[in-house]
Structure formats: C-alpha cells, structure tokens
Amino acid sequence: MGETLLDLKGLSCPLPVLRANKALRGLAAGERLRVLATDPASVKDFRNYCETTGHALVAFSEAAGVFSFVIQKKADAPS
C-alpha cells in the first residue's frame, strides 16, 4: 500500500475536494492519498466527502495554516 501526495495549497472550495476525488479514482482500493490544503473550509468538506463516499479519513492535522488529510480509498464493490 502506498501513499500519494496531492499539494492543493492556495486553492479554494470546492477545488481541493474535486481534485482529491479525481486523484482517488486513479488509486487502488486501500491506497492512501495525503492532501495538503490551506482553505479552512476544506476541514468540513473532506469530513463530509469521506462520510458520503465511504473513503476513510484516517488522519487529519494542521500546522502553520496547512491542513493535512490522509484518505484511504474504500474497497471496490464486488462485481
């Protein structure tokens, strides 16, 4: 399992969530995406996004105005 870094600092809502969603589509189930964002609205946005999509928000932190989110892609639905 790997972790991909997506630096979205400076982008405003809804761009961080939209770009993270696009990046997650390219990952395998169980892989992690670390997103860096500076928009304070992204905290609520990513929590809601993960709750809605079923991806897991496994870590969240903030340092010097930069929010870090680690999202684990959910398992693919069985065919």
C-alpha atoms as one frame of an Amber mdcrd trajectory, in Angstrom:
protein
   0.000   0.000   0.000   1.361   3.352  -0.984   0.591   6.952  -0.226   0.248
   9.640  -2.871   0.795  13.310  -2.029  -1.507  15.942  -3.503  -0.488  19.550
  -2.761  -3.557  21.770  -3.124  -2.394  24.708  -1.032  -3.848  28.002  -2.210
  -6.959  26.511  -3.804 -10.412  27.451  -2.527 -13.521  25.363  -2.003 -14.622
  23.212  -3.799 -11.385  22.626  -5.774  -9.463  20.658  -3.099 -12.226  18.048
  -2.767 -12.806  17.862  -6.523  -9.106  17.327  -7.262  -8.782  14.788  -4.440
 -11.776  12.895  -5.805 -10.140  12.736  -9.231  -6.854  11.527  -7.718  -8.609
   8.843  -5.652 -10.210   7.414  -8.793  -6.714   6.552 -10.030  -5.711   4.711
  -6.848  -6.229   1.064  -5.963  -8.503   0.094  -3.077  -6.712   0.552   0.237
  -4.155   3.044  -1.068  -3.821   6.364   0.704  -3.918   9.923  -0.532  -2.361
  12.708   1.549  -3.890  16.076   0.697  -2.359  19.396   1.747  -4.757  22.354
   1.717  -4.910  25.869   3.140  -8.629  26.595   2.778 -10.237  26.404   6.267
 -13.476  25.171   4.645 -11.618  22.068   3.491 -11.807  20.603   7.017 -15.587
  20.295   6.871 -15.522  19.496   3.148 -13.197  16.492   3.498 -15.065  15.112
   6.511 -18.347  15.301   4.583 -16.754  13.916   1.438 -15.398  10.845   3.232
 -18.677  10.262   5.056 -20.603  10.452   1.778 -18.260   8.348  -0.383 -17.208
   5.698   2.124 -13.495   6.509   1.897 -11.791   6.631   5.301 -10.334   9.846
   6.705  -7.551   8.119   8.640  -5.586  11.184   9.734  -6.009  14.925   9.989
  -3.632  17.581  11.259  -2.991  21.310  10.971   0.313  23.147  11.204   1.016
  26.771  10.343  -2.245  27.120   8.417  -1.729  23.983   6.317  -4.264  21.209
   6.746  -3.158  17.642   6.069  -5.718  14.937   5.323  -4.921  11.266   4.800
  -7.710   9.476   2.971  -7.750   5.722   2.421  -9.627   4.609  -0.653 -12.507
   2.280   0.112 -12.559  -1.284  -1.112 -14.082  -1.694  -4.537 -17.609  -3.072
  -4.573 -17.735  -6.731  -5.592 -18.899  -7.341  -9.155
